């Protein structure tokens, strides 16, 4: 079972006009918002990446508002977040081995980040309903490539209830409100 104490949430490149042209963009943003708020309920650190923000724009406003409560965006040039020195150092400093991975595009930046994290001995928990590509085929293929490489597949609700473990307490009540 995944634990909050050993986990980090990594949000990859949900930016600008590109985020708006993803398949089921509104649903993606809603799932990411729940995931981010859930991570905050569990005090899970968040690493928030932006691919060439000066060219592609910044993270979608509604997500940036949630993310800015606990972290700041890290600009990157490589498709893989692992090749961003600031993100890599932040991840290593946290000393947690589970990376909860979400963002866009599934078959490019999310995939390459996942592949590099796995190669560097991190357990990757890919949140399937919180990743997207412009086309459904690319999302499906990207998810399959990450599974083939050893990623664990989950979804927002399953992940949050796995982190919670028990159906009691104030955090559980807050989690129920968040998911509904």
C-alpha positions in Angstrom: 0.0 0.0 0.0 1.2 3.5 -0.8 1.7 5.8 2.2 1.6 9.6 2.3 4.9 9.7 4.3 6.8 8.1 1.4 5.0 9.9 -1.5 5.5 13.0 -3.6 3.0 14.3 -6.2 4.5 15.4 -9.5 2.3 17.5 -11.8 3.7 17.7 -15.3 3.1 20.6 -17.7 -0.7 21.4 -17.5 -0.2 24.7 -19.2 -1.6 27.3 -21.5 -3.6 26.5 -24.6 -2.2 23.0 -24.8 -4.0 22.1 -21.6 -7.3 23.3 -23.1 -7.0 21.1 -26.2 -6.5 17.8 -24.3 -9.1 15.1 -24.7 -11.7 15.7 -22.0 -9.9 18.8 -20.8 -12.6 19.9 -18.3 -12.6 16.4 -16.7 -8.8 16.3 -16.6 -8.7 19.7 -14.7 -11.4 18.5 -12.3 -9.5 15.3 -11.5 -6.2 17.2 -11.1 -7.9 19.6 -8.8 -9.2 16.8 -6.6 -5.8 15.1 -6.7 -3.9 18.3 -5.7 -6.4 19.0 -2.8 -6.2 15.4 -1.7 -2.4 15.5 -1.7 -2.6 18.7 0.4 -5.0 16.9 2.9 -2.3 14.3 3.4 0.6 16.8 3.5 2.2 15.2 0.5 4.8 17.5 -1.1 4.1 18.6 -4.7 6.6 19.1 -7.4 5.0 21.2 -10.1 6.6 21.4 -13.6 6.1 23.7 -16.6 7.6 23.0 -20.0 9.1 26.2 -21.5 6.6 28.5 -19.7 7.8 31.6 -21.6 6.7 29.9 -24.9 3.9 27.5 -23.9 2.3 29.6 -21.1 1.8 28.9 -17.4 -0.2 26.3 -15.6 -4.0 26.6 -16.0 -5.2 29.2 -13.6 -7.5 27.0 -11.5 -4.7 24.5 -10.9 -2.1 27.2 -10.3 -4.2 28.7 -7.6 -4.4 25.4 -5.8 -0.7 24.5 -6.3 0.6 27.9 -5.2 -0.7 27.2 -1.7 2.1 24.7 -1.2 4.7 25.0 -4.0 6.1 27.0 -6.8 6.4 26.0 -10.5 9.7 24.7 -11.8 10.5 25.5 -15.4 12.0 22.8 -17.6 13.3 22.4 -21.1 13.7 18.6 -21.4 10.5 16.6 -21.9 11.4 14.5 -18.9 11.1 16.2 -15.5 14.1 14.1 -14.3 16.4 16.1 -16.5 15.4 19.3 -14.8 18.1 19.8 -12.1 15.9 21.8 -9.8 13.1 19.2 -9.9 15.6 16.3 -9.4 17.3 18.0 -6.4 13.9 18.7 -4.8 12.8 15.1 -5.3 16.0 13.7 -3.9 15.9 16.1 -0.9 12.5 14.8 0.0 13.8 11.3 0.3 10.6 9.6 -0.6 10.4 6.7 -3.0 6.8 6.9 -4.3 6.1 9.4 -7.1 2.4 10.0 -7.8 2.5 11.1 -11.5 -0.1 13.2 -13.4 -0.2 15.8 -16.2 0.2 16.1 -19.9 0.9 14.8 -22.4 0.7 11.2 -21.4 2.8 9.8 -24.3 5.6 12.5 -24.2 6.5 14.4 -21.0 4.6 12.2 -18.6 6.0 9.0 -20.3 9.6 10.3 -20.4 9.4 11.5 -16.8 8.0 8.1 -15.7 10.7 6.2 -17.6 13.5 8.2 -16.0 12.0 7.9 -12.5 11.7 4.2 -12.8 15.3 3.9 -14.1 16.3 5.8 -10.9 14.6 3.4 -8.5 11.4 5.4 -7.8 8.1 3.6 -7.6 5.8 5.5 -10.0 2.0 5.6 -9.4 0.5 6.8 -12.6 -2.9 8.4 -12.1 -4.7 7.3 -15.2 -7.7 9.7 -14.9 -5.3 12.7 -14.2 -3.2 12.3 -17.4 -4.2 13.3 -21.0 -3.0 13.7 -24.5 -4.5 15.5 -27.5 -5.7 12.2 -28.9 -7.1 9.2 -27.1 -4.9 6.8 -28.9 -1.8 8.6 -27.7 -3.0 8.5 -24.1 -3.8 4.8 -24.2 -0.4 4.0 -25.8 1.4 6.3 -23.3 -0.3 4.5 -20.3 0.6 1.1 -21.8 4.2 2.1 -22.3 4.5 3.2 -18.7 2.9 0.0 -17.5 5.3 -2.1 -19.6 8.2 -0.2 -17.9 6.9 -1.0 -14.4 4.6 1.9 -13.4 1.7 1.2 -11.0 -1.7 2.2 -12.4 -4.2 4.0 -10.2 -6.9 6.6 -10.4 -7.7 9.6 -8.2 -10.3 8.1 -6.0 -8.5 4.7 -5.5 -5.3 6.5 -4.7 -6.8 8.9 -2.1 -8.7 6.1 -0.4 -5.5 3.9 -0.4 -3.7 6.8 1.3 -6.5 7.2 3.8 -6.6 3.4 4.8 -9.5 3.9 7.3 -13.0 5.2 7.0 -12.9 7.4 10.1 -11.6 10.8 11.3 -11.6 14.4 10.2 -9.4 13.8 7.2 -11.7 11.0 6.0 -14.7 13.4 6.3 -12.8 16.1 4.3 -11.8 13.5 1.7 -15.5 12.5 1.2 -16.4 16.1 0.6 -13.6 16.5 -1.9 -14.5 13.4 -3.9 -18.3 14.1 -4.1 
